[in-house]
Amino acid sequence: MENKAARKFPRISANFLVEFTFGGKKFGPRATTLGGGGLFVILPDPPPVGTELVLRFRPARHLGFLETKARVVYHGRDGAALEFLNISPEEQQILLRLIHHKTGNRRKHPRAKLATQVEWQGLSSLALSRDVSVGGMFVETTDQPEAGSKVKVRFHLEDGGKIVIATAEVSYTISRLGIGVRFIEIEPSDQERIERYISQHPQLLEPPANTPVAT
């Protein structure tokens, strides 16, 4: 999905049915991509761009059905991208937790567990990292800047070296859990330190697909 609204959030490959009614007919196409802002479905003859639909779907076996209004934002080669219009904050957080849970080692960069305090300007409560990669990190915090915000983070890498300072962009937020940040400015020497740290620690692997997502 390339729609900007949908790409505010991370996305994953999907394989579940999406139910909706259009033109008096019921449809049940299969979703192939899921994000916090929408999904992509396989549909040979999709409704016109701009059409609003009411979707009902179950993104994982251990979750209940979700229902939300969505709009067709573009047609792909074999289907259509649908942008969520009025998904509730609670349901969106369910999707973001699921996505965060499933990304695992399918991320662009390998990552390793790192439990250390993270600081940035304006932070008013304790923030702790959960993991780190050369591309970014996940930070457990109740202070959650909006997705797209830029923050200058400071943290110890637990390798005996100096504090790592990097400018990062908030990729996504998960209510009551934390934020995912992407490093956009970081010293090459600090990137090398992170690479060494990851090579010297067990890399995090993706948990089993049917493991319940923490709420």
Phi, psi and omega in degrees: 000130183248002179297132186299321181297320181288330185277007172292344185239157174294163180219161181221162171291147184225165178202075178212161183275145177238121183261137172199164178243135179213130180062031179080002180246147177267138180236153178216057181291165180262131176280137178248343178220139179228133174226174178291342182249359181168191180207168177240133181239148175278119184204112184300323183230076186288159175299158181300152175302135182098346179294135177259135184229158171255115184263147172225124183205159178237101189289343178205154185296330182273003179250158176278178178285141175249147179227129181205154174279144181217162180234139175287119184257333172194161177259132174262186182296326184230018180179210184216148174265132182242128180258127178294137182254320185224035178296138182289152177304323181295316181290325177295322178293326175300315180295317181294323177295319178298315181296315179299321181295323188268345183298313173043225184275014172276000178293163183298322183243143173296153182223161179223156179295135176214111179254098181211156180288139179240137181235149168205162184298133179090354179290128184248357179221171182294136177232130182234135177285151175254322180205170181213149171219173178292345181264344182165198182200163173252133184239124176278117182197151173267348172274108189236097174300155180294152175303135183098345178291151177251134180226149175260108185265149177228132179201155174272141180267357180063035176240010180084359182269186181289168178296136175277129177238126182215146170273130185229155176249134178287114181280319180197162177235148175234114185307134177065010180235303180163200183225148171259128180239149179245126179290128177245340174219116180208143181297136177306324180294326178286325174299318179296321178297318179296318178300317179295318180301314181295321181293337182262358181232152179301130178284145180285133179253160179290131177289162179305145186298332183263013176289130181301145178272131180294140175240000000 
